[in-house]
Amino acid sequence: MKGLEILPVGGIPEVRPGDDPSALIARAAGDDLLKTGDVVVVTHKVVSKAEGRLVDLGTVEPSALAKGFAARYDKDPRQIEVVLRESKRIVRMGRGIIISETHHGFVCANAGVDASNVPGDETVCLLPLDPDASARRLRDALRNRLGLDLAVVVSDSFGRPWREGITNVAIGVAGMQPLADYRGDRDPHGYPLTASVLAVADELASAAELVMGKTIGVPVAVVRNYPYEKGPGTGRDLLMEPERDLFR
């Protein structure tokens, strides 16, 4: 197996509603960066902005719950209201953070609502309505535009139980199986593997973030030479069933 490569795709301008992400990525990548078999990792904000998933806080009327929580922790009640609207279920509220389950089924901080890397002081960015559909559209568009067979991962940064810091995870997947199931195989010592299912799409998203960063304006990266399994996998495949989730 060749060594894994992680390549930043720079030169992508500020994305605006109605923009075509495939055109922006293809133009920034040029004629020779992308190759068949690559995994294109795209931060969700590229997709969300293009799809118009932006909220002008000036149009938001906060609820009593939002006002009370915001006052307690010196937050913007309008942004808290947007978080509440994007939440299907509140898991916990405290220290100025809302842990909630989004309408997609993600359990994360503030329902993925974020004001960073968004122009203006009065605008927040939401997660895509359907990250898997967004990943499929982007993959299809890149394939039609470039004639390459690629996989696409739409990523976002999540915190994790037990661990400090945030890491990129896959919220949308197209063209690959997001899990690698080693159950039934044996380790080098001959012991059977009974619980080894790797979240490879999450690992690819996290690896890509090393060259994307948070402040350098690189929202797309290419992971090369990873032998992923092709297939109709989705980001939803990475969600654990509630009955198995000890944190619910």
C-alpha positions in Angstrom: 0.0 0.0 0.0 1.3 3.4 -0.9 1.7 6.0 1.8 -1.4 8.0 2.7 -1.4 11.5 1.3 -3.5 14.4 2.6 -3.6 17.4 0.3 -5.1 20.8 1.0 -7.2 22.4 -1.7 -6.5 26.1 -1.3 -7.9 29.1 -3.2 -11.6 28.5 -2.6 -13.3 31.9 -2.3 -16.0 32.7 0.3 -19.0 30.6 -0.7 -22.3 32.3 -1.2 -25.9 31.0 -1.4 -26.5 29.5 -4.9 -22.8 28.8 -5.6 -21.8 25.5 -7.1 -19.4 23.8 -4.8 -18.2 21.3 -7.5 -17.2 24.2 -9.7 -15.4 26.0 -6.9 -13.5 22.8 -5.9 -12.7 21.8 -9.5 -11.4 25.3 -10.3 -9.2 25.4 -7.1 -7.9 21.9 -7.6 -6.8 22.6 -11.2 -6.3 20.0 -13.9 -4.1 17.5 -12.0 -4.7 17.6 -8.2 -7.8 15.2 -8.1 -7.5 11.6 -9.1 -9.8 8.6 -9.3 -9.9 6.9 -5.9 -9.4 10.1 -3.9 -11.6 11.0 -1.0 -12.7 14.6 -1.1 -13.4 15.9 2.4 -15.4 19.1 2.5 -16.3 21.1 5.6 -20.0 21.4 6.0 -19.9 25.2 5.8 -19.0 25.0 2.1 -22.2 23.0 1.5 -24.4 24.9 4.0 -23.5 28.3 2.6 -24.1 27.2 -1.0 -27.4 25.7 0.1 -28.4 28.9 1.9 -28.4 27.4 5.3 -27.7 30.8 6.9 -29.9 32.6 9.4 -29.9 36.4 9.9 -30.2 36.8 13.7 -32.1 40.1 13.2 -35.0 38.0 12.0 -35.1 35.8 15.1 -37.5 36.3 18.0 -36.1 34.4 21.0 -38.4 32.4 23.3 -38.5 32.8 27.0 -36.4 29.7 27.4 -33.7 31.1 25.1 -33.8 34.5 26.9 -33.4 32.9 30.3 -30.5 30.6 29.3 -28.8 33.4 27.4 -29.0 35.8 30.3 -27.6 33.2 32.7 -24.5 32.7 30.6 -24.1 36.0 28.7 -25.1 34.6 25.3 -27.1 35.9 22.4 -30.7 34.8 23.0 -31.3 34.9 19.3 -28.6 32.3 18.6 -29.8 30.2 21.5 -33.3 30.3 19.9 -31.8 29.0 16.6 -30.1 26.2 18.5 -33.4 25.2 20.1 -35.2 25.3 16.7 -32.5 23.0 15.2 -32.8 20.5 18.1 -35.1 17.5 18.1 -34.2 16.8 21.7 -32.2 18.6 24.4 -29.8 16.3 26.1 -28.3 18.8 28.6 -28.0 22.5 29.0 -25.3 24.1 31.2 -22.2 26.3 31.2 -23.5 28.2 28.2 -23.6 25.0 26.0 -26.6 23.1 24.8 -26.0 19.4 24.0 -28.8 18.3 21.8 -29.9 15.8 19.2 -30.4 17.4 15.9 -33.2 16.6 13.4 -30.6 14.5 11.6 -29.9 12.4 14.7 -26.5 13.9 15.5 -25.8 14.5 19.2 -23.6 17.5 19.4 -23.0 20.9 20.9 -25.4 23.7 20.0 -27.1 21.6 17.3 -24.2 22.4 14.9 -25.2 26.1 14.8 -22.0 28.1 14.4 -21.0 31.8 13.9 -17.3 31.1 13.1 -16.1 31.4 9.5 -19.3 33.2 8.6 -19.2 36.8 7.3 -20.9 39.4 9.4 -21.8 39.6 13.1 -25.5 38.8 12.7 -25.4 35.6 10.8 -25.1 32.0 11.9 -24.6 28.8 9.8 -26.7 25.7 10.2 -25.9 22.1 9.2 -27.1 21.0 5.8 -30.7 19.8 5.8 -29.5 16.4 4.5 -25.7 16.0 4.5 -25.8 12.6 2.8 -27.8 14.1 -0.1 -25.4 17.0 -0.2 -22.5 14.6 -0.4 -24.1 12.6 -3.2 -24.9 15.7 -5.2 -21.3 17.0 -4.9 -19.9 13.6 -5.8 -22.1 13.3 -8.9 -21.3 16.8 -10.0 -17.5 16.3 -9.6 -17.7 13.0 -11.5 -19.7 14.6 -14.3 -17.4 17.6 -14.4 -14.0 15.8 -14.1 -14.8 12.2 -15.2 -13.3 10.8 -11.9 -14.6 8.2 -9.6 -14.3 9.8 -6.1 -15.7 9.5 -2.7 -17.0 12.6 -0.8 -17.2 13.2 2.9 -18.9 16.2 4.4 -17.4 17.0 7.8 -18.0 18.9 10.9 -16.2 19.4 14.2 -17.6 17.5 17.2 -16.6 17.2 20.8 -16.4 13.7 22.4 -17.3 12.2 25.7 -14.3 11.4 27.9 -11.9 13.4 25.7 -10.7 17.1 25.6 -10.7 19.0 22.3 -12.8 18.6 19.1 -12.2 16.5 16.0 -13.7 16.4 12.6 -16.3 13.7 11.9 -18.2 12.7 8.8 -21.8 13.9 8.8 -22.4 13.1 5.1 -20.9 10.4 3.0 -21.1 9.3 -0.7 -19.3 6.7 -2.7 -17.8 4.7 0.1 -18.7 2.5 3.1 -18.1 4.6 6.2 -17.4 1.6 8.5 -14.8 -1.1 8.2 -16.1 -4.3 9.9 -13.3 -6.6 11.1 -15.5 -8.8 13.3 -14.8 -12.4 12.5 -11.2 -11.8 11.5 -8.3 -12.7 13.7 -5.5 -10.5 15.0 -1.8 -11.3 14.5 -1.9 -13.5 17.6 -4.8 -15.6 16.3 -7.4 -14.1 18.6 -10.9 -13.5 17.0 -12.0 -9.9 16.7 -15.5 -9.5 18.1 -16.0 -5.8 18.4 -13.7 -4.1 15.9 -15.8 -1.9 13.6 -13.7 1.2 12.5 -15.4 4.5 11.7 -13.1 5.0 8.7 -15.1 8.0 7.3 -14.7 9.8 10.7 -11.0 8.9 10.6 -10.6 10.3 7.1 -12.5 13.5 8.1 -10.2 13.9 11.1 -7.1 13.3 9.1 -8.1 15.9 6.5 -8.7 18.5 9.2 -4.9 18.5 9.9 -4.3 20.4 6.7 -7.6 22.3 6.7 -7.2 24.0 10.1 -9.6 26.4 11.6 -8.1 29.8 10.6 -6.2 29.3 7.3 -9.1 29.3 4.9 -8.8 25.7 3.6 -12.3 24.2 3.6 -11.5 21.2 1.4 -8.8 18.5 1.5 -8.1 15.4 -0.6 -7.1 12.0 1.1 -5.2 9.8 -1.4 -4.1 6.1 -1.3 -6.7 5.0 1.3 -8.2 1.7 0.1 -11.8 2.5 1.1 -14.6 0.1 0.2 -16.8 1.5 -2.5 -20.5 1.4 -1.8 -23.7 3.2 -1.0 -22.7 4.1 2.5 -24.1 7.2 4.3 -23.2 9.3 7.3 -26.3 8.0 9.0 -24.6 4.6 9.1 -22.3 6.1 11.8 -25.1 6.9 14.2 -25.6 4.5 17.0 -29.0 3.2 17.8 -30.5 4.9 20.9 -30.9 1.6 22.7 -27.1 1.0 22.5 -26.1 4.6 23.3 -25.2 4.7 27.0 -25.1 8.6 26.9 -28.7 9.0 26.0 
